[in-house]
Amino acid sequence: MYKCEETVESALEERSDVDNAVADNEANQVRVEGSADPGTIAQTIEHAGYTVDR
């Protein structure tokens, strides 16, 4: 696992509306389980220092 994957997963999983997050650097994707809306997920990832393709 890449450090960036851990950073994104941790940032997302700190949210009360995210139950689980799995980031895949090679696929450039993150899978999120929970009730967070896509905009909130994107903002959280960007706040962690990463770019989100919208």
Secondary structure as GFF3:
##gff-version 3
##sequence-region A 1 54
A	DSSP	alpha_helix	3	13	.	.	.	ID=ss1
A	DSSP	beta_strand	18	24	.	.	.	ID=ss2
A	DSSP	beta_strand	29	34	.	.	.	ID=ss3
A	DSSP	alpha_helix	38	47	.	.	.	ID=ss4
###
